[in-house]
Amino acid sequence: MVLNKKDAKEAVKRYKAKLELIKNGSTVNPFETDEERANLIKRMQDDPAFMVEFLFPHYATAKSAWFQIRLAKAVLKNKRVRRLVKWGRGLAKSVWCDTIIPIYLWINGENVALLIVGNNEKKAIQLLSDVQAEFESNPRLIHYFGNQKLSGSWSDGDFRTKDGRFIGWAIGMGQDARGFRKQSQRPNLIVCDDLEDKDTVKNPKRQDEIVKWIEDSLLKTMDGDTRRYLHPNNDPFPRSIQGELAKKHPNWEVDEVKAYDKVTYVPAWPEKYDNNYYREQEEDGILSAYAEYLHEPHTEGKIFKDEQIQWVKLPALNHFKIIVGHWDIAYAGTPTSDYNAVRVWGLYDSCFYYIDSFVKQSKMRAALEWMVQFQGSLPPSVIVHWRFESQFWNDEVKRTIDEVEDEFNCKLNIVKVDTPKGKKYDRILTLQPYYQNGRTYYNAKKKGHNYTQVGLEQLKGIEPGYRTHDDAPDADEQAIKYLEKHNKTGRSGAMRTGKMRKNKARRA
């Protein structure tokens, strides 16, 4: 690949900056004995966390995470590993897969022929330059393992160390992978790093082509006893190259790490992130946080679609005929449990208006506290009919309700209702005619509201054979069913209302 002058200048500037950072990051002990030197090398070989702290202080801004150490040891142990490294954004998957692990294998005496694949060749060369820069300027790496820069074999995207035990190549996704060989050495460690982009996620055919290219061309460049393959990528998309590889190869290992616990906000890498970091990320956009950090992609919707969601300014709350708040209860409050979903809807002019909600994997108490706060924000003339489904742990529900009411000096007057009959999927689908006929409206002030967005994601995830959470749409169905009982205009009235609204919209 030939870079234009501007790109070449930027690449040189970036590489020199890396060299300077590495040089300034570590020093050597000039009085070290041979025994001390040997002990340090042995410790680096045995302990990847120590190796990072000692050799790469410029990367070690925080102590290594358990899952990073686990990956390094697993790759060293298995010479034919196939691992899809599905870590949340910001968990250093590229640094570990592209730089730290290849050098960890090398200092453990292995011959490493590394082929890094990027979304394009330019990105791949940038990724490879990180490990190349370590060999060129890391004082401790040079001190303990020798000067490895080999003149005449040190170009961008293609280099070999002086001892001949480390070779690096870089290519772009989909390029011809044949012919990568130095003498008898072919690639024995392939890293496909962040292949997905805005174009591939919209093009399943292209994704399938890349999957086939990886299987039929890329992996076939490896021969011999050592044939390692790593595929680091967080997975914020409904369909991805990484995801399709996982489906086609169930025997490959999926190393999945979610960046945080969305109930407690405890980070997977507490040595780097505090308990407020991901809470703040959610405040900036909960759906993007779920996608980037937890691998929970945005749902397009096959039955309930974006175009069916009508955002409007609400009528005055005291103008609603009746307002209901239905609570779909969850007990556990864990990252894999159901959501506590409280959905507040109102009936006005034979139509149903979404007003507000709480939708979160939490303990019951958090949902009740939200109800108390919501009720306290209402004018005295507005009454919410609170309801919850009967549970087999009703005594615990009642106890929690009493505790919250006593603590906040508030009466919710919440009513227990029987568990609805029939399949949940069928019940939720009864909402679709309301959406199709334009009888459901959403509070425009809540368009960017996190709980509103989570609820809509669940609604759009409803389709045949769905396995997504459905607590919010289940609560919606119960709330709207209750409001429908108070809708005295009936079908003809609703149709007249719809026609009047359409005529009014035309005149406007």
C-alpha positions in Angstrom: 0.0 0.0 0.0 1.4 3.4 -1.0 0.3 6.3 1.2 -0.2 9.7 -0.1 2.1 12.4 1.1 -0.3 13.7 3.8 -1.0 10.2 5.2 2.7 9.2 5.0 3.7 12.4 7.0 1.0 11.7 9.6 2.1 8.1 9.9 5.7 9.1 10.5 4.7 11.7 13.0 2.5 9.2 14.8 5.2 6.5 14.9 7.8 8.9 16.2 5.4 9.9 19.0 5.0 6.2 19.9 8.8 5.8 20.1 9.2 8.8 22.3 6.4 7.6 24.6 7.9 4.2 24.9 11.4 5.5 25.5 10.3 7.8 28.3 8.2 5.1 30.0 10.8 2.8 31.4 14.4 2.7 32.6 16.8 -0.1 33.3 18.9 -0.9 36.4 22.6 -0.6 35.4 23.6 -2.5 38.6 21.5 -5.5 38.1 23.1 -8.9 38.6 22.8 -11.8 36.2 20.7 -13.7 38.8 18.3 -10.7 39.2 18.1 -10.4 35.4 17.2 -14.1 35.0 14.7 -13.9 37.8 13.0 -10.9 36.2 12.8 -12.7 32.8 11.3 -15.8 34.4 8.7 -13.7 36.3 7.7 -11.9 33.1 7.3 -15.3 31.4 5.1 -16.7 34.2 3.1 -13.6 35.0 1.6 -11.5 32.2 0.3 -8.9 34.6 3.8 -8.3 35.9 5.2 -8.3 32.3 2.8 -5.5 31.4 3.7 -3.4 34.5 7.4 -3.9 34.0 7.8 -3.8 30.2 4.9 -1.6 29.2 4.3 1.1 31.8 3.0 3.4 29.1 0.1 0.9 28.7 -0.2 0.0 32.4 -2.2 3.1 33.5 -4.2 0.6 35.6 -3.5 -2.9 36.8 -4.3 -5.6 34.4 -7.8 -7.0 34.5 -8.5 -10.7 35.3 -10.0 -11.3 31.9 -6.9 -9.9 30.2 -4.6 -12.1 32.2 -6.9 -15.1 31.5 -6.7 -14.5 27.7 -2.9 -14.2 27.7 -2.5 -17.5 29.6 -5.1 -19.3 27.5 -3.4 -18.2 24.2 0.0 -19.3 25.5 -1.4 -22.7 26.5 -3.3 -23.5 23.3 -1.3 -23.4 20.1 -4.5 -23.9 18.0 -6.7 -21.5 19.8 -9.7 -19.9 18.0 -11.0 -17.2 20.2 -13.6 -14.5 19.5 -12.6 -11.7 21.9 -15.9 -10.0 22.6 -15.0 -7.4 25.2 -16.9 -4.2 25.8 -15.5 -1.0 24.5 -12.6 0.4 26.5 -11.3 -2.9 27.8 -8.0 -2.9 25.9 -8.8 -5.8 23.6 -6.7 -4.4 20.7 -3.7 -3.6 22.9 -3.7 -7.1 24.4 -4.4 -9.0 21.2 -2.2 -7.0 18.8 0.8 -6.1 21.1 0.9 -7.6 24.6 0.0 -11.2 23.8 2.3 -11.5 20.7 5.3 -10.2 22.7 4.2 -12.5 25.7 4.5 -15.5 23.4 7.8 -14.3 22.0 9.4 -13.8 25.4 8.2 -17.3 26.3 10.5 -18.6 23.6 8.0 -19.0 20.8 8.5 -18.1 17.1 5.8 -15.6 16.3 4.6 -14.8 12.8 1.9 -12.3 13.4 -0.5 -11.3 10.7 -2.8 -8.4 11.7 -5.9 -7.8 9.7 -7.6 -4.4 9.9 -10.8 -3.0 8.4 -8.4 -1.7 5.7 -4.7 -1.9 5.1 -3.9 1.6 6.5 -5.6 0.7 9.8 -3.8 -2.7 9.9 -0.4 -1.0 9.4 -1.2 1.4 12.3 -2.1 -1.5 14.5 1.1 -3.5 13.6 3.2 -0.4 14.2 2.4 -0.6 17.9 4.2 -3.9 18.4 6.9 -2.8 15.9 7.6 0.3 18.0 8.1 -1.7 21.1 10.9 -3.7 19.5 12.5 -0.6 18.2 12.6 1.7 21.3 11.4 -0.1 24.5 14.5 0.2 26.8 13.6 -2.8 29.0 12.6 -5.0 26.1 15.9 -4.2 24.4 17.9 -4.7 27.7 16.4 -8.1 28.5 15.9 -9.5 25.1 18.3 -7.7 22.8 18.2 -5.0 20.2 15.8 -6.5 17.6 15.6 -3.8 14.9 16.8 -5.4 11.7 17.9 -3.0 9.0 16.5 -3.8 5.6 13.6 -5.7 7.1 11.8 -2.9 9.0 9.2 -1.4 6.8 5.6 -0.4 7.6 3.3 -3.4 7.5 6.2 -5.9 7.1 9.1 -6.4 9.5 11.2 -9.1 11.1 13.3 -9.0 14.3 17.0 -9.5 14.3 16.7 -12.9 16.1 14.3 -14.1 13.4 11.8 -15.2 15.9 9.2 -12.4 15.4 7.7 -11.5 12.0 4.9 -9.0 11.5 2.6 -8.4 8.5 -0.4 -6.2 8.1 -3.2 -6.5 5.5 -6.7 -5.1 5.0 -9.9 -7.1 5.3 -10.6 -9.1 2.1 -7.1 -8.7 0.6 -5.3 -11.6 -1.0 -3.9 -13.5 2.0 -1.7 -15.9 0.0 2.0 -15.6 -0.2 2.7 -14.4 3.4 5.9 -16.2 4.1 9.5 -15.4 5.1 11.6 -18.4 4.1 9.7 -21.4 5.6 7.7 -19.3 8.1 4.1 -18.7 7.5 1.7 -16.8 9.8 1.0 -18.7 13.0 -0.9 -16.0 14.9 -3.7 -14.1 13.0 -5.5 -11.2 14.7 -8.6 -9.8 12.9 -9.0 -6.5 14.8 -12.2 -4.4 14.6 -13.3 -5.5 11.1 -16.8 -4.1 11.4 -17.7 -0.6 10.2 -20.7 1.4 9.3 -20.8 -0.1 5.8 -20.5 -3.8 6.7 -23.2 -3.7 9.4 -25.7 -2.5 6.7 -24.6 -5.2 4.3 -25.1 -8.8 5.4 -23.9 -10.0 2.0 -20.5 -8.3 2.6 -20.3 -9.7 6.1 -20.9 -13.2 4.7 -18.2 -12.7 2.1 -15.7 -11.7 4.8 -16.6 -14.7 6.9 -16.0 -17.0 3.9 -12.7 -15.1 3.2 -11.6 -15.7 6.8 -12.5 -19.4 6.6 -11.3 -20.2 3.1 -8.4 -17.9 2.6 -7.1 -16.3 5.7 -7.0 -19.3 8.1 -5.5 -21.4 5.3 -2.4 -19.3 5.3 -1.4 -21.0 8.5 0.2 -24.4 8.6 2.3 -26.4 11.1 1.6 -27.1 14.7 0.9 -23.5 15.8 -2.2 -21.9 14.3 -3.7 -19.3 16.6 -6.6 -17.0 15.6 -7.9 -14.1 17.7 -10.8 -11.9 16.7 -11.1 -8.8 19.0 -14.3 -6.8 18.5 -17.0 -5.4 20.8 -20.4 -6.4 19.3 -22.8 -3.5 19.3 -24.6 -4.6 16.2 -27.6 -6.9 15.6 -25.6 -8.8 13.0 -21.8 -8.9 12.8 -18.8 -10.8 11.2 -17.8 -11.9 14.7 -21.4 -13.0 15.5 -21.7 -15.0 12.2 -18.3 -16.7 12.9 -19.6 -17.7 16.4 -22.8 -19.2 14.8 -20.9 -21.1 12.1 -18.2 -22.4 14.5 -19.8 -23.4 17.9 -16.5 -25.1 18.9 -14.7 -21.7 18.8 -14.4 -20.0 22.1 -16.3 -16.8 22.7 -14.5 -14.7 25.3 -17.3 -12.4 26.2 -16.9 -9.7 28.8 -19.5 -7.0 29.5 -17.9 -3.8 30.6 -20.1 -3.3 33.7 -23.0 -4.7 35.7 -26.0 -2.6 34.6 -27.8 -3.1 37.9 -24.9 -2.1 40.3 -22.7 -0.3 37.7 -19.7 -2.2 39.1 -17.1 -2.3 36.3 -15.5 -5.4 34.9 -12.2 -3.6 35.1 -12.4 -1.8 38.5 -8.7 -1.1 38.5 -9.4 1.4 35.7 -13.0 2.5 36.0 -14.9 3.6 39.1 -18.5 2.8 39.9 -19.8 6.0 38.5 -18.1 5.8 35.1 -20.7 3.7 33.3 -23.6 5.4 35.1 -22.4 8.6 33.4 -22.1 6.8 30.1 -25.7 5.7 30.4 -26.7 9.3 31.1 -25.2 10.3 27.8 -27.3 7.7 26.0 -28.4 4.4 27.5 -29.0 2.5 24.3 -25.5 3.4 22.9 -24.0 2.4 26.3 -25.8 -1.0 26.2 -24.6 -1.5 22.7 -21.0 -0.5 23.1 -20.3 -1.8 26.5 -22.7 -4.7 27.0 -23.1 -6.1 23.4 -26.9 -5.3 23.5 -27.5 -3.9 20.0 -30.2 -1.5 18.9 -33.3 -3.4 17.6 -34.9 -2.3 14.3 -38.3 -3.9 14.9 -40.2 -6.2 12.6 -43.7 -5.9 14.0 -43.6 -2.7 16.1 -41.6 -0.2 14.1 -40.0 3.2 14.6 -42.5 4.8 12.2 -45.4 3.7 14.4 -44.1 5.7 17.4 -45.9 9.1 17.4 -44.2 11.7 19.5 -46.5 14.5 20.7 -47.0 17.1 23.3 -49.2 15.6 26.0 -52.6 17.1 26.9 -52.7 18.5 30.4 -52.6 15.6 32.8 -55.8 16.7 34.6 -57.6 16.4 31.2 -57.0 12.7 30.9 -60.1 10.6 31.5 -58.0 8.1 33.6 -54.3 7.4 34.2 -52.9 4.0 35.1 -49.5 2.9 36.2 -48.9 -0.8 35.7 -46.0 -2.5 37.4 -44.5 -5.7 35.9 -42.5 -7.0 38.9 -39.1 -8.5 38.9 -37.5 -9.7 42.1 -33.8 -10.6 41.5 -32.2 -7.4 40.4 -29.3 -9.0 38.5 -27.8 -8.4 35.1 -29.6 -11.5 33.7 -32.9 -11.0 35.5 -36.2 -9.5 34.2 -36.8 -5.8 34.4 -38.9 -4.0 36.8 -41.2 -2.2 34.4 -43.6 0.6 35.6 -45.5 2.0 32.6 -47.8 5.0 33.0 -50.4 5.5 30.4 -53.4 7.8 30.1 -56.7 7.7 28.2 -57.7 10.9 26.3 -60.1 11.2 23.4 -60.3 7.4 22.9 -56.5 7.3 22.4 -53.7 6.0 24.6 -50.9 8.3 25.7 -47.6 7.0 27.1 -46.7 9.5 29.9 -43.6 8.1 31.7 -41.9 4.9 32.9 -39.3 3.1 35.0 -37.7 0.2 33.1 -34.6 -1.2 34.8 -33.1 -4.4 36.1 -33.3 -3.6 39.8 -34.7 -4.6 43.1 -38.4 -4.0 43.7 -37.7 -1.1 46.0 -36.2 1.0 43.2 -39.4 0.7 41.2 -41.6 1.7 44.2 -39.4 4.7 44.9 -39.8 5.8 41.4 -43.6 5.5 41.7 -43.5 7.6 44.9 -41.4 10.3 43.3 -43.6 10.4 40.2 -46.8 10.6 42.2 -45.3 13.4 44.3 -44.6 15.4 41.1 -48.2 15.5 40.1 -50.8 18.2 40.7 -53.2 17.3 43.5 -56.1 16.9 41.0 -54.3 14.1 39.1 -54.7 10.5 40.3 -52.8 7.5 39.1 -54.4 4.1 39.4 -51.4 2.0 40.4 -51.6 -1.8 39.7 -49.3 -4.8 39.9 -49.6 -8.4 38.9 -50.0 -11.0 41.6 -46.8 -12.9 42.4 -46.0 -16.1 44.2 -44.0 -13.9 46.6 -46.9 -11.5 47.3 -45.9 -11.3 51.0 -42.5 -9.9 50.0 -44.1 -7.5 47.6 -46.5 -6.2 50.2 -43.7 -5.8 52.8 -41.6 -3.8 50.4 -44.6 -1.6 49.5 -45.3 -0.9 53.1 -41.6 0.0 53.8 -41.4 2.5 51.0 -44.8 4.1 51.8 -43.8 4.5 55.4 -40.4 5.8 54.6 -41.7 8.4 52.2 -45.0 9.1 54.0 -46.9 8.4 50.9 -49.9 6.1 50.0 -49.8 4.7 46.5 -53.1 2.8 46.9 -51.6 0.2 44.7 -53.9 -2.7 43.7 -53.0 -6.3 43.2 -54.5 -7.8 40.0 -54.6 -11.4 38.8 -51.9 -12.6 36.5 -53.2 -12.3 32.9 -54.2 -15.4 31.0 -52.9 -16.5 27.7 -49.5 -16.4 26.1 -47.6 -13.2 26.6 -46.6 -13.0 23.0 -50.2 -13.2 21.8 -51.3 -10.6 24.4 -48.6 -8.1 23.4 -49.5 -8.5 19.7 -53.0 -7.3 20.5 -51.3 -3.8 20.9 -50.3 -3.8 17.2 -53.7 -2.6 15.9 -53.6 0.4 18.2 -50.2 1.3 16.8 -51.3 0.7 13.2 -54.4 2.8 13.6 -52.6 5.7 15.2 -54.2 5.4 18.6 -51.0 5.3 20.6 -49.0 8.5 21.4 -45.7 9.0 23.2 -44.7 11.9 25.4 -42.3 14.0 23.3 -40.6 15.2 26.4 -39.5 11.6 27.1 -38.0 11.0 23.7 -34.5 11.0 25.0 -35.4 9.4 28.3 -33.4 6.3 29.1 -36.2 4.2 30.5 -38.4 5.2 27.5 -35.8 4.1 25.1 -35.2 0.8 26.8 -39.0 0.2 26.8 -39.1 0.9 23.0 -36.2 -1.5 22.4 -38.1 -4.2 24.2 -41.3 -3.5 22.2 -39.4 -3.5 18.9 -37.8 -6.8 19.9 -41.2 -8.6 19.9 -41.3 -11.0 17.0 -41.8 -14.7 16.5 -39.4 -16.7 18.5 -38.0 -13.6 20.3 -35.6 -14.1 23.2 -35.4 -10.5 24.3 -36.8 -9.0 27.5 -40.5 -8.1 27.2 -41.3 -6.6 30.6 -42.1 -3.1 29.3 -44.5 -4.2 26.5 -46.1 -6.7 28.8 -46.8 -3.8 31.2 -48.0 -1.7 28.3 -50.5 -4.3 27.3 -51.9 -4.6 30.8 -52.1 -0.8 31.1 -53.9 -0.2 27.8 -56.2 -3.1 28.4 -57.3 -1.5 31.6 -57.7 1.9 29.9 -59.8 0.3 27.1 -62.4 -0.7 29.7 -62.9 3.0 30.5 -63.2 3.9 26.9 -66.9 4.3 26.4 -66.9 5.6 22.8 -66.3 2.1 21.5 -65.1 1.2 18.1 -67.3 3.7 16.1 -66.3 6.5 18.4 -62.6 5.7 18.1 -63.0 5.6 14.3 -64.7 9.0 14.3 -62.0 10.4 16.5 -59.3 9.1 14.2 -61.0 10.7 11.1 -61.4 14.0 12.9 -57.8 14.0 13.9 -56.7 13.2 10.3 -58.9 16.0 8.9 -57.5 18.4 11.5 -54.0 17.4 10.5 -54.8 18.0 6.8 -56.2 21.5 7.5 -53.1 22.3 9.6 
